[in-house]
Amino acid sequence: MVFVETPAQSPDHHGGRRAWRQVLVGHLVMFNSFGLIQSFGIFQPAYEVHLNRTPFAVSWIGSVHIFLVYFIGTFSGRALDAGHYRNMLGVGLMIQLVGLLAASSSETYPMAFAFHGVFQGIGHGLMFCPSVTNTALFFGRKNRMLAMSITGSGAATGGIIFPAIASLTLERLGVEWTLRIFGFVVLGTSLIIFLLARPHDKKIKRRQQTNIERSQEKKSLTLVDWKAFRDPVYALFVVAMFFIFTALWIPFFYIRDFTSSALHIPRTQSLILVLLMNACGIPGRILPALLADRRIGTINTYILILLVMSITILFWPLVMSSPGMYVWACAYGFCAGGTSSFLQAGIASLQDGPDSSSDSGGERTNTRKQGKLGVRIGMAFSIVGFAGLIGGPVGGQLIKAGQGRGEGGQFLYLQLFTGGIMVLGCVILVCARWVATGALWRRV
């Protein structure tokens, strides 16, 4: 007879000090990674002057940064499943710190591209997927979405603090010392991360498995789990995420251009809109998480958030005033926070299924799925990375195509494209849920 320890028997599966410490770790990892990514818009004009490069060339530094963070998730997710969690964090933190210090001394475009774009992307990619996945493993359905959303709120926290620092230092001290100050902040948070980070208890998983199952799982740990795409639910979910994340970053990239060109809002005031979008991302992560955990489930909540976000984007062309832009930025920031934080939790929820079986066979099946959770989330991150890589450049070309339509009309193609592919992603996610649960209403 195989002993099975259910999630309710696990001391950390629904919370506890050790589990919530990992939430803090994930929050700080998001602070260091996506907090810096969402601050890149401030460096855009500074790098154009400092490096004497066009906006298109400078934008690739931020785009490659985003791409590498997600793409390396395939490799770092596999490393998490293999038991190298703290190693990934240590190496990633070192690469990030070295990249920031080297970028602060960069006088040429290739150096800035390498150290601000590539080094930061690799360092963050090694930390991002393992930290958020490890956090998910500490929680069952009851509190998982709340924990994941608090973790994801680190991006909004960093997206407020780093731009606030840069707004005070860029003009006075220049790019060099701004990056060095960022480095000191990252060093402080990195020490906390490494002191508190602990992997999920493998002993629980071992007691759930027979010797044959452990041997089969060891053989099945590959860099890419191609069999995952035979699961129509997972395949549809990943396709939906590609369209959703292609659209997600476009407003963050171009909201300052839109407000200055179409609404004639000064660039200093448009910076407040960026901070406001990031700030609204905090309740945008936490409130939907409470709804998901307490009421309707992760996937159902995700569909609701995407529906509201699609409507918000499609209303973008109707914004004609500064007050309206503030309202729109709050609404979009709220929805964007929920959208970005539900990616990994959505896969974890689909791994569980609509209702975990109470018998031991069902428990063992879910355990085998959870053993590949890092790989499957990493694969989704890599696909999302390509979406983030193409979203910004496509948006730039759409703005160029609409230049003959006047100051506000030049953004119409961009706005319709962004809203359209967001709607498409939402529809595909509904199809994934339909395949998973059928026509009946279920919490999933």
N, C-alpha and C positions, 0 to 999 in steps of 0.2 A: 504493500500500500504506500502510495506517495503522499508525503505530508505537504499540504498546501497552506500557505499563509495568505489569507485574503487581504485585500487592501485595508480593511477595517482593522486588522490585527497589526499592521505596520505602524510603529509609533510616529513616523514622520509623514505618513501617506496623506494625511489631511491637515498637516500643520506641525507645530512644535518649533522650538527655538532653532534647532538645527536647520529645519526646512526654510524658515523665514530668513535665516542668515543667508541662505543661498539666493533668496529673492533680492536681498541687498547687494549681493555680489553681481547678480545679473543686471540690476539697476545701474550699478556703477560701470559695468562693461558697456551697457547701452549709452550711458553718459559719455564715456570716452570715445565710442565709435560713432554712433549716429548723431550724437550731440555735435561732434566736429563736422560731420557730413552736412548737417543742416546749417552750419555756420559758414560753409564755403562761399555762399553768395556774397558775403562781406569781403572776402579776399579777391573776388572776381575783378572789380575795377582796380584794386591795389596791385594785383599781379600784372594787369594790362600795362600799367605805367612802369612798375618795377622791372618787368621782364621785356617790355617793349614788344608785346605780342597782341594779336587780335583777340576779341572776345571768344570767337569760335575755338581758337587754339587753347586759350586758358580754360575753357569749359571742359575740355577733355581731362584735365587734372581731376576735377570733381567726378566726372562720369566714370572714369576708370577706377577711382576710389570706390564708388558704389558697386561697380561690377565685381571687383575683387572680393569685397566683403561677402557678397552672396555666393559667388562662384566657389570660393575656397571652402564654403560650407560643406561641399561633398567630401572633401578630404578631412576636415576637422571633425565632421560628424562621424565619420568612420573611426577616427582616432578616439573619440569619446566612447564608442561602443567597444573598442579594444582596451579601454582602461587607462588612457593617457590624458585625462582631463586636465590635471594640474600642469602637466608638461606643455600642453597647448596654451594654457593661460600664461605660463612663464615666458615661453618663446614669443608669444604674441605681444606681451607687454614690453619686452626688450626691443623688438623690432619697431613698435610704435614710438617708443622714447627716442631711439636712435634716429628714426625718420624725422621726428619733430625737430630735434637739435640740428640735424644735417640740413633740413629744409630752411631753418632760420639763417643759415650761412650760404644759401643758394643764390648765385648771381646770374645764372643762365636758366633758360627754359628747360633743357634736358635734366638739369639737377633738380629743379622744382618739381617737374613731372615725376621723376624717379622717387624722391624722398617724400613729397607731400601727397602724391597720387598713389604710386605703386607700393612704397613701404607702408604707408598708412593702411592701404587696402589689404595687404597681406597680414599685417599685424592684427587688424580688426577682424579679418576673416577667420584667423586661427582662434579667436576668443568668442566671437559672436554666437555661432551655431552651438558649440559645446555648452556655453553658459546658459542659454535659454532652454536648450533641451534638457540639461541636467536639472534645471529648476522645475520643468514639467514633470520629471520623474518623481519628484518629492511629493506630488499632490495628486489626489484622486479627483473625481468629478466635482466634489463639493466645493473646493476652493481653488481648483487649478486655474480657471480663467482669471480670477481675481489676482492670484499670484503672478500669472504671466503678464497681466496688464500693468501691475505695479513695476514689474521688471521692465516692460517696454516704456514706461513713463520716464525712464532714464534718458531716452532720446529727447523728450521734451524738456527735461531739466537741463541737459547739456545744451539743447537748442536755445535756451534762454540765457544761461550763464556765459557760454563762450561768445556769443555775439555781443553781450553786454560788456564783457572784457575788451573785445576787439573794438567796439565803438569808442572806448575810452583811450585806447593805446595806439590804434593804427595811425591816426593823424599826428600824435605827439611823438611816438617812439618808432613808428615804421613797422613794416612786415617782420623784420628780423626779431625785434624784442617782443612783439605780440606772440609769435610762435614760441619763443623761449618761455614766456609766461604761461602759455598753454601747456608747455612741457612740464613746468613745475606743478601745475594743477593735476595733470595726468599722473605724475610721479606720486603725488599724495594719494590719489584714489587707487592707484595700482598697488600700493602697499596694503591698503585695506582689503582689496580684492584677493591678493595672494594669502593674506593671513586668515581669511574667513572661508575661502573656497574649499569645499569638500565634495567628492563624488557621491552619487547615490549608493546606498548600501547594497553590495552585490550578494551578500549572504541571503537576503530574502529571495532573490531570483534563483539562487542555487537550490534552496530548499523546495522550490516549486518544480524542479526538473529532475528527471531521471538521468542516469549516466548516458543513456543513448541520446536523449534530447540535448544534453550539454554538448556531446560530441557533434551532433548534427548542426547545432547553432554555431559552433566554432568553425566548422567547414563552410557554413553559409555566410560568414562575415566577409563580404567583398567590398571593394571600393564603391561600386555602383550595384544596386539591387535591381537589375533589369526586369526581374519578375514582377516587381511592384507595378509596372505599367500594364501588366495583364489584368490587374484589378481595375475595373472601369471606374470605380468611385475615386480611387487615387489619381488615375489618369485624367479624369474630368476636373478634379480639384486643381491639379497642377496647371492644366490648360487655362482654367479660370484665373489662376493667380498670375499667369503670364500677361493676360490682357489687363488685369486690374493694376498690376505694378508698372506696366508700361505707362498707364495714365497717372498713377499716384504722384510721381515726382514732378510732373510737368508744371502744375501751378506753383510749386515751390521754386522752380527755376525761373519762371517768367512773370511772377506777380509784380515784381518791382518794375519791369519794363512796361507791363500793362498799365499800372497805376500812373507812371510818369508820362507815358505816351498818350494814352486814351483819356485819362482823368486829370492829367496835369497836376498830380500830387507830387510835391518835392521828394527827392530821393531820401532825404533824412526822415521824412514822415513815413515813407514807404517801408523803411526799416522797422518802424513800429508795427506795421502790419505783419511782417515776418515773425517778430517776437510774439505777437498776439496769436498767430496761427499755431506756433509751437506751444504756447501756454494753454490754449484750448485743447491741445492734444492730451493733456493730463486727465481732465475729466472724460475726454473721449475714449481713453483706454479703460478707466476704472468703472464708470457707470454702466457701459455695455457689459463689462465683465460680471458685475453684480447681477445683471439681468440674465446672463448666460448661466451663471452658477446657481442662482436661486430659482429661476423660473423656466426658461424655454430651451436651454442648451446652447452649446457653442456655435454650431453650424446655423441653426435657426436665427440666432442673434446676428451672426455674420451677414446673412442674407438681408436682414433688416437694415443693418448699417450701410451695406452697399447700395441698397435701394434709395435710402435717404441721400447718400453721397452722389449717386447718379443724378438725382433730381437737383441737388445743389449745383453740380457742374453745369447741367443744362440751363440753369437760370443765370449762369455767369454772363452771357451776352447781354442780359437785361440790366446789369449793374451800370448805372450812369452817373453816380455821385460818390463823393467821399464817404458820407455816412453809410450808404448802401454797401460800399466796399468793406467797411469795418464789420458790418453784419455778415457779409458773405465770407470774409476771412475767418470769423469765429466759427461759422457753420462748417466750413471746409476743414479747418484745423481739428474740430471735434471729430468729424467723420474720418479724417486721415489718421488720427491717433488710433481709433478703433480698427481701421482697416489694416494698418501695419502690425498691430499686436496680435491679431487673430490668425495670422498665417501659421505659425508653429503650433498653436493650441488647436487649430482646426484639424491639422494632420493627426495630432495626438488623440483628438476626439474620434476621428474616423478609424483610428487603430483600435479603439475600444469597441466601436460598433454602437448601435442605438441603445442597446441594453446588454451589459456584460452578462454572460451566462453564469448561473450560480453553481453549476456542477463543476467538478474538478477538470473535466475535459475542456470546458469553456475557459476555465482559468488558465490552463496550460496553453491553449491557443492564443489567448491575449498576451500571455507572458512571452511567447515566441515572437509575437508582433512587436511588443515593447522592446525586445532585444535588438530590433532593427530600426527603432525609432530615430536614432541619430542619423543613420544613413538616409532614411527616407526624407527627413526634414532637410538634411544637407543637399539631397538631390533637388528638392523643391527650391531651396535657396539659390542653387546654381542656375536653374532656369529663370528664376526671378532676377538674377544678376544680369542676364542678357536683356531682360525687359527694361531694367534700369539703364542699361548702356544705350539702348536705342531711343528711349522716350524723349530725352532732352534734344538730341540732334534732329529727330523727326519734328519736334515742336518748333525748332528754329527754322526748318525748311517751310513749315506751314505758315509761319509768320511772314517769311519772305514772299511766299506765294500770294498772301493777302495784302501786300503793300499798296496795291492800287485801289483799295477799298476805303481809304481815308484813315484817320488816326485811330479810331476805335475799331473800324471794320477790318483792319489788318490782322486782328487777333481772332476773327470769327472762325476761320478754318481750324485754328488750334483749339478753340473752345468746343466746337462741334465734334472734332476728332476725339478729344479727351473724354467728353461725355458719352460719345457713342461706344467707345471700346470699354468704358466702365460699365455701361449697360450690358454689353455683350458678356463681360466677365461675370456679372451678376446672374445672367440667364444660365450660363454654363454651370455655375455653382448650384443653382436650383436643380438642374438636371442631375448633378452629382448626388444631391440629397435625395432626389426621387429614386435613383438607382439604389441608394443605400437603405432607404426605409419604405419605399413604395408610396402610394397615394395617401395612406393613413397618416394622421398627425402623430408624430413621436418626438420626444425630446432627444436631440442628438447634437 
